[in-house]
Amino acid sequence: MRRKDIIDVMTNFHEGYLRFSVNGVSKELKLLLSVVYNQIHSSPIDLLLLKESLISLISFLCQPEHRTNKNCLAVDQFFAIDDHWNARWSNLPEEFQNVLDDIGGCLHDTVSHPDIAENFESTPEQLLQRIKQLND
């Protein structure tokens, strides 16, 4: 990846992150999200590294002290709103696309409406299981 491309990717990440990092969002989320974001924007994409970075991100949300409405909402919105993404994940295998789409789907309901998140297999624990089953 060229230096300009790297700078553009990081600029877009920071702009996207700033939109969702409201007061109360764990500081650790920025690093975890940036690793996933950078993996998706790398060429070629290393599916094993992407899988590992997704496991780290969602494992973070599984921890009781980090399983907050603000954290889950921020991660959900980061993946749901794609205007800060230079590249979407349409070039990934379908099973990866589905998990990424679901992170940006009902994860935000984890704390406020857990039954909805569970129904859509989008609680952190359900997403973590699905990610661990991905073929890399």
N, C-alpha and C positions, 0 to 999 in steps of 0.2 A: 504494500500500500504506500502511495506517495505521501510525502510530508503534508502537503495541502489537504489531501483526503483525510488524513488522521486529524488534522486541525478542524476540518469541517465536521467530522464525526463527533469529536469532543464538544465542539460548540453546540451542535444540535442536541447532544445529550444534556449538557448543562441547561440549555434553554427549556427543554422538556422537563427536566427534573425540577427546575425552579417553579414550574406551574403547579406542582403537586406536593412540594415539600413545605407544607404548612407547619405552624407551631405544633409541637407534639409528635412530629414524625421522628423516629429514631435516626440519629446521625449515621449509624452503620448502614442504613439502607442505600445511601448514595453510592458507596463503594460496591455493594452487592449488585445494585442495578447497573452500574457502569460496566461491570465485568460482563454481565449478560448482554448488554447493549453492544459492547465492543465485539463480543463473540459473533453476534448476529451480523455485524457489519464487516467482519473480516472476510478475506477471500484467499483461499477457499475456507469455508466454515469447517472447523474441527468439531464434529458432532459430540465427541467424547468430552471436550472442554466445555461446550455449551451445556451439555447434560449436567456436568459437575457444577457449573456456575448456577444453573437453575436449582439444583439440589441445595446448594448453599443458601440461595435466596429464600426458597420456600421453607427450608429447615429453620431459618431465622424466625419466620412468621409462626412456626409451630411452637416456639418457646413461649411459655405463659407471659413472661414479662414483655415480649415483643408482639404478642398477639393482641394488638390494639385496633380499634376502629380506624384510627388515623393511618396507621401503617398499612393495614389491608386495603383501605381506600386508595392510598397513594400508589401502591403497587398496581392495583386494579386499573386506575386511571392512567398510569404511565404506559401500560400495555394496550389500553382500550383506545386511546386517542392517538392517532398515527401521524399527525402533522409534524411531529419532531423526528420521525423516523425517515432517514434517507432511503432506507431499504426495508421493505417488509420481509416477512419470512416465507413468502410464496415459493422461494427456491429451496426450502427445507422439505424433508420428508413429511408426508401428511400427518403422521402421528405427532411430530414436533409442532407443526402448525396448529393442530387441534389443542394441544396443551397451552401454547402461547395465547391462542384466542380465548381459552377458558380462564387463564390468569386475568385477562382483561374483560372478563364476563361477569361472574357472580362472586368473585373473591371478596368484593366490597361488602357483601352480606354476612361475612363470617361472624362478626361480633353482634351486629344489630339484628340480623335475621338468619341465624345459623341453619334453620330448617330449609331455607331457600338455597343457601350455598351448598348444603349437603345434597339436596335434590338434584343440583346441577353438577355434582362431583367437583365442587370448587372450594371446599374447605382446604386450608393448608395441608392437612394430613392426607386428604384424598388426592390433591395435586402432587404431593410428594410421592405417593405410591405410584401414580401414573408416570411421573418423570423417571422414577427408578426402573420402570418397565420398558422405557424407550430403548429401541435398538440404536446403538451408536456406530 
